[in-house]
Amino acid sequence: MFQQIFASLDSFVSAVQTLLYVDVVQPLLFRFDLMGYDEDTYDALYWVIVGVLEVLAMYAVLRPLEALRPVERWPDRKAVRVDVIYTWIVKLGILNLFFFFAFQPLFDSVQGWLRLNGIANLDLDNLWPGVTTRPLVTFVMYLLVLDFAGYWYHRWQHRIGVWWELHAVHHSQRQMSLWSDDRNHLLDDLMQASFFAAIALVIGVPPSQFVVLVAITNLAQSVQHANIRLYFGWLGERLLVSPTFHRRHHAIGYGHEGLKYGCNFGVLFPWWDMLFRSVSWSRDMEPTGIADQLQGRRYGEGFWAQHGLAFVRIAQRLARKRVDEHAGGRGADGDASAV
């Protein structure tokens, strides 16, 4: 059944991809003498179509729920508007696709060297022939490995001081909504895209499945950030990350500063937080943001201001570290909550 659903969706997207490419994209490439990029452009178009469908689906489902069961009601949604820009940049998936195919030649070279030296490839689908080769089992395995990697990537964002200054762009949103998931510094997006593309290649994820894995993860995270009072119940909260669970991660004084550098880092599954003792089951609907915003520290309201101020904070952090080292004190870079 899973394979049939996937095949049907793939056929639909492929049909739209071919139609748009032949009638719109290819004539433009020919007009501007860019036919040398035709194959790469055709491949990228698949991801763009998936991204557009993803944004439309999440808005159609989540926006009415935000209106019916909001956690907060805002007199204006000005702060949300910039997050829409982030969403379209990220959901179109160009960064992920670029790094996936950019790393492919390097990965092929490494794989060739391993084969020449008699070292077996790391292909998860061949771990248990007849079981892990089943499409659904393989897909779930890929999902679990990438989610585990995502948990640690997220924890490192909070734990490493300079990295936190980039990730703070995401946490500085005081009006968290369905658009907030993709509110990330572009440099952080570049690092994240390269990180997950490399892992996907190492474990043998095919390009077509990588698109679906990223799309599922993105949709789930849009739900988690939505301004919705939604609790999955005692069992459901322990199976999937819910808006209630993730809101605690964004809560002022808890998500970053509490439980030693934050809590509830899980991307799709809360199991990693439970296993590594970073979980908080509080259902309190706390205000979101960063503690020092209450003391007037600015993180920027516009897209470019948010990016520029992140670099300013990094420079300030490094300067403080140099001063502390010169004075023989403890550097700030080892403490992500020192701002």
C-alpha positions, 0 to 999 in steps of 0.5 A, a space after each residue: 500500500 505504501 509503495 502504491 501511494 508513493 508511486 501515485 504521488 510520484 507519477 502525479 508530480 512527474 507529470 506536472 514536472 514534465 508539463 512545466 519543463 516542456 512548456 515553460 522552463 525549457 523555452 526559457 533556458 533555450 532563450 537565454 542560452 542556458 541549455 547546458 543546465 537542462 538536466 539539473 534544472 529538470 531534476 530541481 523542478 521536481 523538488 520545487 513542485 513538491 515544495 509548492 504542494 507542501 506549502 499549499 497543503 500546510 496552509 489549507 490545513 493549519 491556517 483554519 486550525 490556527 483561527 479556530 484553536 489559537 494559543 495566542 491571539 495577536 492584534 496584528 500579524 506583522 511579525 509573522 510576515 517575514 516567516 513567510 519569506 523564509 518558508 518559500 525559500 526553504 520549502 522549495 528545497 533547492 538547498 537540499 537538492 543542491 547539496 545532495 547532488 553536489 556531494 554525490 561525485 565525492 561520495 561515489 569516489 569514496 565508495 569506489 575506494 572502499 570497494 577497491 580496499 574490500 570495505 563493505 558499503 553502508 547500505 541500511 537496506 541490505 542489513 537484513 535481506 528480505 526484511 530491510 529490503 521492503 520499501 516501507 521498512 527501508 523508508 522507516 529506517 532512513 527516517 529514524 536515522 535522519 531523525 536521530 541525527 536531527 536531534 543531535 544537530 538541534 542540541 549542538 545548535 543550542 550548546 555551541 555558542 557561536 552556532 546558537 547566535 545563528 539558531 537564535 534567529 529561529 527562537 526570536 520569533 514571539 509570534 510562533 505560527 505555521 510559518 515559523 519552522 523555516 525561520 532560520 539563518 541562511 548560513 544555518 540552512 546551508 550547514 543543515 542542508 549539507 549535513 543531512 545530504 551527507 548522511 542520506 548519501 552515506 546510508 544509501 537514501 535514493 534521491 526520490 526517497 530523500 525528497 519525500 523524507 524531507 517533505 514529511 519532516 518539513 510538514 511535521 515541523 510546520 504542524 509543531 510550530 503552528 499556533 494551535 492548542 493541540 495535545 496528542 494525549 499521554 501516548 500520542 505525546 510520546 510517539 510524535 512531537 506535538 505543538 504542545 511538546 515543541 512549544 515548550 522548546 520555544 518557551 522563554 526561560 525553558 527552551 533555551 535556558 532551562 534544563 541545561 541548554 534547553 529541552 524538547 529537541 526532538 524533530 519528529 519523535 520525542 524518544 531521543 529527548 526521553 532517552 537522553 534526558 532532555 524532555 519536559 512534559 509541561 503543557 503550560 502555554 508559555 510565551 515564546 522567544 528568548 529571555 534577553 528579548 525581555 530586557 530589550 535586546 534586538 534580534 531584528 524584525 526584517 529578513 536582512 536585519 535578522 541575518 545581520 544582527 546574528 553576525 553582530 552577536 557572533 562578533 560580540 561573543 568572540 570579542 568577549 571570549 578574547 577579553 575573558 581569555 586575556 583576563 584569565 577568565 572563563 570564555 563565553 563560547 563554551 556556554 550557549 546561554 551566555 549572551 
